[in-house]
Amino acid sequence: MKKFLALLISAMLVLGLVAFPAAADGEVTFTVDTVDDVNPGDTVQIALTIDGEYQAHSVVGHIYYNADYLQVTGVANGPVAANRPDDSMFVKDYTTNAGDVSFGLICPTEPFSGSGVLLTVTFQVLDTCTEDQPLDLQINEFFYQPAGAQQENIDFIAVDGAINLVEDVNPTDPPVDPTEPPVDPTEPPVEPSEPPVEPGVAYFTMGSEYDVPGGSQIELPLDVAGDYEAHIINLVINYDPDVLEVVGVELGDVLPEDAFPSIDYSTPGVIHVGIVCPTDPVAGDGTLVTVTFNVADDFDAPTPVEVEISELEYMPGTVAEPVDYEIENGEVTPAEPPVEEPVVFTMESKYNVAGGSQIDLDFTLEGDYEAHILYATLNYDPEVLTVVNVEVGGLIPEDAAVVLEYGAKGTPGEISIGIICPTDGITGDGVIVTVTFDVTEDFTEPTVIEVNINEFENMPVGATTGTPIEYTANNGIVTPLGSEPGPTDEPGPGPQPPVTGAASLIGLGIIAIATGAGVVVFRKKED
């Protein structure tokens, strides 16, 4: 049986090479948003929502789009993903395959549930886009599987979305007037010009930042564009003061030289910007102000940065005329926290082993951890395998105290491994021990080597108690000649007895030294 977490990670990286059809009338509905009235060049945010009553340990799927006309600039977690269990993994990939936003949420212990937004995809509609763009949703996995139970698929409905352009982006050609002379086919076609910006309208855009780590500093510009002129501007920029802190506000390049600016950000959550231009107005495209924010250390959910305009006026004489405007607000989204590598003990397997031969099997550890206490046992069938030697591997620190009990003077069919590290802990990937077995002459049936982890703790210098480290453990298997490994031959995960505390391991060493029988006690030395 392959490692559970490795299997899940592999499944998420491949993300659904085999598609499962959606149920016709499921209890749970996945929906990709549809937005209308979008212009080429616009940026739109599309939410994938989940609705219904369910408990799930896995959902894997794709949102397919046409990469010739759409470009993904970011994917952010929604509230459903943000509230997932602590030990879950949420993988999102929109860079590997153009036209494919892949996602996978895996919960190895506690399930996730709830209705709401699972994730939000930010699309840039390319200038070359001239037709509505479908967003095809495909759910490849959605199931419930608590520990020790069989996988139970959950019925669902998948609803596609779309990005629909404004109706006049690609208008139909008017009928040709028969009285007009025909176009000379030898003349080159005239390239259509960009549609003119609506006169008298100012377009304000507040900057956005995606994948922002907590504790960082960001700069968000407030840009203005369009065919307009304004002598008076009064606006506020609203933000969440629990997430963002204003460091400074710098004037932009669109202001005329004699403009009188007034900026106040003394009230948390609000930036007041006032601009009066006595002669030349604000006009054209450029940056009005740039705001520098410090981001909170615990930043973990998207936060908006919104603009409200109270005055925007053109005043060439003594009477002010209001100027029309449109506003696109900004957003700051957090970076995904790093995924810790799972800690996995593995007993090596050997296949097609001849009776009467001798084999070496590694007992290994890999993952993200630091351990000072390890007490493990490897159980095997003594009628099939005989321990010849147990050698400490390169993973164990030089000053570690190692206790090994095996062979005729130990418990038949069991290898006890006890390790205490007084200073540097065990960390990284490598071999704990290498076991040499003699195989019986009449070896004809596969035999399992079972892994039991009794204690596995972090206990640095000065600590009085150890902190247990989470892990998984994989058994090993030895199969005879002509027996290829298959589903029935793969070993399952090793039994995991309850943690008993550091005293039992220390007691093992003291008892072993006192009795001196069948026990090897040593410290690893440098070669």
Secondary structure, DSSP 8 states (H G I E B T S, - for coil): ---HHHHHHHHHHHT-SS-----TT-SEEEEE-EEEEE-TT-EEEEEEEEESS--BSEEEEEEE--TTTEEEEEEEE-HHHHTS-TT-EEEEESSSSTTEEEEEEE-SSS-B--SEEEEEEEEEE-TT--S-EEEEEEEEEEEE--TTS--EE--EEEE-EEEEE-TTSS-------TTS----TTS-----------BTEEEEEE--EEEE-TT-EEEEEEEEEEE-EESEEEEEEE--TTTEEEEEEEE-TTS-TT-EEEEE--STTEEEEEEE-SSS-EESSEEEEEEEEEE-TT--S-EEEEEEEEEEEE-SSSS-EE-EEEEE-EEEEE---------EEEE--EEEE-TT-EEEEEEEEESS--BSEEEEEEE--TTTEEEEEEEE-TTS-TT-EEEEE-STTS-TTEEEEEEE-SSS-B-SSEEEEEEEEEE-TT--S-EEEEEEEEEEEE--TT-SS-EE---EEE-EEEEETT----TTTS--B--------HHHHHHHHHHHHHH-SSEEEEE----
